[in-house]
Amino acid sequence: MDPAAVERTVIPHSEYLTHAKVVTASAVGVDDSVVLTSVGRAVAYDFLVIATGRMCNRPEKREDRLRMFEHDKVRIAAAESVLIVGGGPIGVELAAEIVMGSPDKRVTIVHGGPRLLMVMGEKASAKALEWLRSKNVTVLLDQTVDLDAGSGVSPDDKVFTTSAGETVTADCHFVCTGRPVASGWLRESFLGDHVDGDGRLAVDEHLRVGRLRNVFAIGDITDVPEAKQGYLAQRHAMVVSRNLRLLVKGGDGSSREHKLHLYKASKAAITVTLGRRDALSELPFMTVIGHLPGAVKPRDLFISRTRRMMGLKLSARHDQSMFRI
Ligand SMILES: Cc1cc2nc3c(=O)[nH]c(=O)nc-3n(C[C@H](O)[C@H](O)[C@H](O)COP(=O)(O)OP(=O)(O)OC[C@H]3O[C@@H](n4cnc5c(N)ncnc54)[C@H](O)[C@@H]3O)c2cc1C
């Protein structure tokens, strides 16, 4: 991804949450009226919306995040061969981006499942596999790389052995195996009974946790039976913000209950970008690959639309000239 685009995606919360108080810390505990944070601060609440999504080990500071992107870009540029561990949407998108930008690089995907893109249907998996192989990407299915035991422990490792005993040499590697749901901090709390075996929070049709009057959850942490997608997380947020407005307004309890907005799980259309021009789209009625779906997903990956929605200027305000092309 080009550095100017990256700059536009890393947005400090304070830039768009202009009327909110932002506490930069992890929530480490919660009871029925207070959230405890990792900096020792207790934040009291009347209403709580849990949106901790997935665990994240990215650097906290904007400059450090931009530096991380730049560092990965340099690693890829310098590599003749790249190993990608994990063939979900992220692994496939990364492989496609690399081979479309530099067709001479040797890219290998090692994927633990029987087919790529298991969040999509079999047709999509087959099309992705065919597309990648046509670009000379090596795809090893039903194999894993144990990154904790030997190869892959250090970013400088270059020789990797798969669970089937195959050896892959690569100048650099990326782990794209997905991140666990960030609900560990809730397990021992009064909400612990609502965390399911996969770590997701059980929500009702109003996106409330355990039918509690004042606790909601949105986004990837919920057990809503649908693909975990950013645009669906935004829809959850819309429903919950309307419900909060209703509840804050007050009035007779039972009539408010009846007015609460409902969230209905959607059959999400999933699009995986394949470099700058192509994409693979799974729609409710068909699965398509190539320039056509590539033209539907904007070249800037919805960054402009998202910035507009947040009330931000289309370009990043910060002067980060070192990252400009
Ligand atoms: C590489 C990638 C590409 C994607 N592409 C698309 C796409 O093209 N289209 C699409 O619709 N979706 C896409 N998705 C999915 C989309 O990003 C997620 O569905 C969306 O981000 C979910 O939002 P969320 O707010 O629920 O969780 P997250 O985005 O995971 O955000 C949760 C935040 O909470 C923080 N957090 C976690 N635990 C705590 C804690 N205890 N205390 C305080 N903070 C905490 C995390 O650090 C994180 O910042 C993509 C995902 C990835 C990883």
The ligand as a MOL file (V3000), in Angstrom:
LIG
                    3D

  0  0  0     0  0            999 V3000
M  V30 BEGIN CTAB
M  V30 COUNTS 53 58 0 0 0
M  V30 BEGIN ATOM
M  V30 1 C -6.2420 -6.5870 7.4390 0
M  V30 2 C -7.7520 -6.5300 7.5470 0
M  V30 3 C -8.5040 -6.1600 6.4360 0
M  V30 4 C -9.8900 -6.0520 6.5290 0
M  V30 5 N -10.5960 -5.6540 5.4350 0
M  V30 6 C -11.9240 -5.4260 5.5480 0
M  V30 7 C -12.6650 -4.9060 4.4500 0
M  V30 8 O -12.1390 -4.6980 3.3640 0
M  V30 9 N -13.9880 -4.6510 4.6260 0
M  V30 10 C -14.6050 -4.8580 5.8230 0
M  V30 11 O -15.8010 -4.5490 5.9490 0
M  V30 12 N -13.9360 -5.3840 6.8830 0
M  V30 13 C -12.6220 -5.6740 6.7760 0
M  V30 14 N -11.9250 -6.1950 7.8370 0
M  V30 15 C -12.6540 -6.5090 9.0720 0
M  V30 16 C -12.8020 -5.2610 9.9330 0
M  V30 17 O -11.5420 -4.6450 10.0940 0
M  V30 18 C -13.3770 -5.6350 11.2890 0
M  V30 19 O -14.6060 -6.2860 11.1010 0
M  V30 20 C -13.5910 -4.3820 12.1340 0
M  V30 21 O -12.3590 -3.7320 12.3660 0
M  V30 22 C -14.2230 -4.7360 13.4760 0
M  V30 23 O -14.2740 -3.5740 14.2400 0
M  V30 24 P -14.3170 -3.6390 15.8250 0
M  V30 25 O -14.3860 -2.2150 16.2680 0
M  V30 26 O -15.3560 -4.5860 16.2720 0
M  V30 27 O -12.9390 -4.3040 16.2900 0
M  V30 28 P -11.4260 -3.8920 16.0380 0
M  V30 29 O -11.2580 -3.2140 14.7300 0
M  V30 30 O -10.6550 -5.1390 16.3180 0
M  V30 31 O -11.1310 -2.7900 17.1430 0
M  V30 32 C -11.1030 -3.1000 18.5090 0
M  V30 33 C -10.1990 -2.1150 19.1980 0
M  V30 34 O -10.3020 -2.3160 20.6010 0
M  V30 35 C -9.0020 -2.3400 21.1690 0
M  V30 36 N -9.0350 -3.1920 22.3680 0
M  V30 37 C -8.9690 -4.5470 22.4510 0
M  V30 38 N -9.0440 -4.9420 23.7340 0
M  V30 39 C -9.1670 -3.8180 24.4760 0
M  V30 40 C -9.2960 -3.5650 25.8720 0
M  V30 41 N -9.3240 -4.5480 26.7840 0
M  V30 42 N -9.3900 -2.2740 26.2770 0
M  V30 43 C -9.3800 -1.2430 25.3740 0
M  V30 44 N -9.2660 -1.4270 24.0410 0
M  V30 45 C -9.1650 -2.6960 23.6030 0
M  V30 46 C -8.1120 -2.9240 20.0850 0
M  V30 47 O -6.7870 -2.5130 20.3010 0
M  V30 48 C -8.7260 -2.3030 18.8330 0
M  V30 49 O -8.1630 -1.0530 18.5790 0
M  V30 50 C -10.5420 -6.3520 7.7510 0
M  V30 51 C -9.7800 -6.7720 8.8610 0
M  V30 52 C -8.4010 -6.8680 8.7620 0
M  V30 53 C -7.5920 -7.3240 9.9750 0
M  V30 END ATOM
M  V30 BEGIN BOND
M  V30 1 1 1 2
M  V30 2 1 2 3
M  V30 3 2 2 52
M  V30 4 2 3 4
M  V30 5 1 4 5
M  V30 6 1 4 50
M  V30 7 2 5 6
M  V30 8 1 6 7
M  V30 9 1 6 13
M  V30 10 2 7 8
M  V30 11 1 7 9
M  V30 12 1 9 10
M  V30 13 2 10 11
M  V30 14 1 10 12
M  V30 15 2 12 13
M  V30 16 1 13 14
M  V30 17 1 14 15
M  V30 18 1 14 50
M  V30 19 1 15 16
M  V30 20 1 16 17
M  V30 21 1 16 18
M  V30 22 1 18 19
M  V30 23 1 18 20
M  V30 24 1 20 21
M  V30 25 1 20 22
M  V30 26 1 22 23
M  V30 27 1 23 24
M  V30 28 2 24 25
M  V30 29 1 24 26
M  V30 30 1 24 27
M  V30 31 1 27 28
M  V30 32 2 28 29
M  V30 33 1 28 30
M  V30 34 1 28 31
M  V30 35 1 31 32
M  V30 36 1 32 33
M  V30 37 1 33 34
M  V30 38 1 33 48
M  V30 39 1 34 35
M  V30 40 1 35 36
M  V30 41 1 35 46
M  V30 42 1 36 37
M  V30 43 1 36 45
M  V30 44 2 37 38
M  V30 45 1 38 39
M  V30 46 1 39 40
M  V30 47 2 39 45
M  V30 48 1 40 41
M  V30 49 2 40 42
M  V30 50 1 42 43
M  V30 51 2 43 44
M  V30 52 1 44 45
M  V30 53 1 46 47
M  V30 54 1 46 48
M  V30 55 1 48 49
M  V30 56 2 50 51
M  V30 57 1 51 52
M  V30 58 1 52 53
M  V30 END BOND
M  V30 END CTAB
M  END
